[in-house]
Structures are given as structure tokens and as C-alpha cells.
């Protein structure tokens, strides 16, 4: 995945329900597959999250979320992301993976 020039990258932080904060700088896979996602251990109890659920991509204009054909969907502020399509998030938002896992996305410096 190509990364935009560093000066143009959005600064984004994900706030997880278990208290962890993750800085998002380029690309992150979301899912319960240990070979796919670095968060698989934390996501294992969330059985509604698919093994390869979604991906987050940082570009200069914000953060893009793409649902990877998950069974239970990906939502931004309760609006469903069409499966296989990318959705631009350009302001602070709540991203929900399936019905229960809600993550706060904070954009800015």
C-alpha cells in the first residue's frame, strides 16, 4: 500500500474499548486472524468480527476504511460501509466492526 508524503498524512488515533490507544500512520488490518491482524489477540473475544474484517488506510485527506466482505459489516457513525468499497473518514468518528465493537477515531495533531 502506497503511503502519502509524511507531511500530508493525517494524524489519527484509535481508542479501543479495552483502553488501548493506537496511532494510525499508514495501514492497519482489522480481524481475528493472527496472520492478518496485529490486534487478533485482542479481537478474539469479539466473535462477530470476521477473521479478515476490514482495513484502515491513512492518506493526506483522512482515513479510509474498507470492509473486506465481513459477515457483520463495518459502520462509520452508524452508516454501513458497502462491502469491498472504501469510505473516507475526514473527522472524528466512531467506527463499528459488527454489532458490538465500537472504536473511536480521533483525527488531528
C-alpha positions as CSV (number, residue, x, y, z in Angstrom):
1,X,0.0,0.0,0.0
2,X,1.5,3.3,-1.0
3,X,1.8,5.9,1.6
4,X,1.3,9.7,1.0
5,X,4.1,12.1,1.8
6,X,4.6,12.3,5.6
7,X,3.7,16.0,5.6
8,X,0.3,15.2,4.2
9,X,-0.5,12.3,6.4
10,X,-3.5,12.6,8.7
11,X,-2.6,12.0,12.3
12,X,-5.1,9.5,13.6
13,X,-5.5,7.7,16.9
14,X,-7.8,4.8,17.5
15,X,-9.3,4.4,21.0
16,X,-10.2,0.8,21.7
17,X,-12.8,-0.3,24.2
18,X,-10.2,-2.2,26.3
19,X,-8.4,1.1,26.9
20,X,-5.6,0.8,24.3
21,X,-4.8,3.8,22.1
22,X,-3.2,3.1,18.7
23,X,-1.6,5.7,16.4
24,X,-2.6,5.0,12.8
25,X,0.1,6.1,10.4
26,X,-0.3,4.1,7.2
27,X,-2.3,0.8,7.2
28,X,-3.9,-1.5,9.7
29,X,-5.8,-4.7,9.2
30,X,-8.7,-5.5,11.5
31,X,-9.7,-9.1,12.1
32,X,-9.3,-12.2,14.3
33,X,-6.8,-14.0,12.0
34,X,-3.4,-13.9,13.8
35,X,-1.5,-13.8,10.4
36,X,-3.7,-11.0,9.1
37,X,-4.1,-8.6,12.1
38,X,-1.7,-7.5,14.8
39,X,-4.8,-7.0,17.0
40,X,-6.1,-10.6,16.6
41,X,-5.4,-11.4,20.2
42,X,-7.5,-8.5,21.5
43,X,-10.2,-9.2,18.9
44,X,-10.6,-12.9,19.6
45,X,-13.4,-12.4,22.1
46,X,-15.4,-10.4,19.6
47,X,-16.7,-13.3,17.6
48,X,-18.9,-11.1,15.4
49,X,-15.6,-9.6,14.0
50,X,-14.6,-11.6,10.9
51,X,-11.2,-13.2,10.6
52,X,-10.4,-10.6,7.9
53,X,-12.9,-7.9,8.6
54,X,-11.6,-4.6,7.4
55,X,-8.6,-2.4,6.7
56,X,-7.8,1.2,7.6
57,X,-5.6,3.3,5.3
58,X,-4.2,6.8,6.1
59,X,-3.9,9.2,3.2
60,X,-3.4,13.0,3.3
61,X,-7.2,13.7,3.2
62,X,-8.1,11.5,6.1
63,X,-8.5,7.8,6.9
64,X,-10.2,5.3,4.6
65,X,-11.9,2.2,5.9
66,X,-12.7,-0.7,3.6
67,X,-14.9,-3.6,4.6
68,X,-13.4,-6.8,3.3
69,X,-16.6,-8.7,2.9
70,X,-17.2,-9.2,6.6
71,X,-20.3,-11.1,7.7
72,X,-21.5,-8.5,10.2
73,X,-20.5,-5.3,8.4
74,X,-18.4,-2.2,9.1
75,X,-20.1,1.1,10.1
76,X,-18.9,4.7,10.4
77,X,-21.2,6.7,12.7
78,X,-23.8,4.0,12.2
79,X,-23.7,4.3,8.4
80,X,-22.8,1.0,6.8
81,X,-19.6,0.9,4.6
82,X,-20.5,-1.0,1.4
83,X,-18.7,-4.3,1.3
84,X,-15.5,-4.1,-0.8
85,X,-15.7,-0.3,-1.0
86,X,-13.6,2.3,0.8
87,X,-15.2,5.1,2.8
88,X,-13.4,8.3,3.6
89,X,-13.4,9.4,7.3
90,X,-12.4,13.1,7.5
91,X,-13.5,14.0,11.0
92,X,-13.6,12.3,14.5
93,X,-15.9,9.3,14.2
94,X,-17.0,6.1,15.7
95,X,-16.1,3.0,13.6
96,X,-18.0,-0.1,14.4
97,X,-16.9,-3.6,13.4
98,X,-20.0,-5.7,13.6
99,X,-22.7,-5.0,16.1
100,X,-20.6,-4.6,19.3
101,X,-17.0,-3.4,18.7
102,X,-17.0,0.4,18.6
103,X,-13.8,2.2,18.2
104,X,-13.3,6.0,18.5
105,X,-11.2,7.5,15.7
106,X,-9.6,10.9,16.5
107,X,-8.1,12.9,13.7
108,X,-5.8,15.8,14.1
109,X,-2.4,16.8,15.5
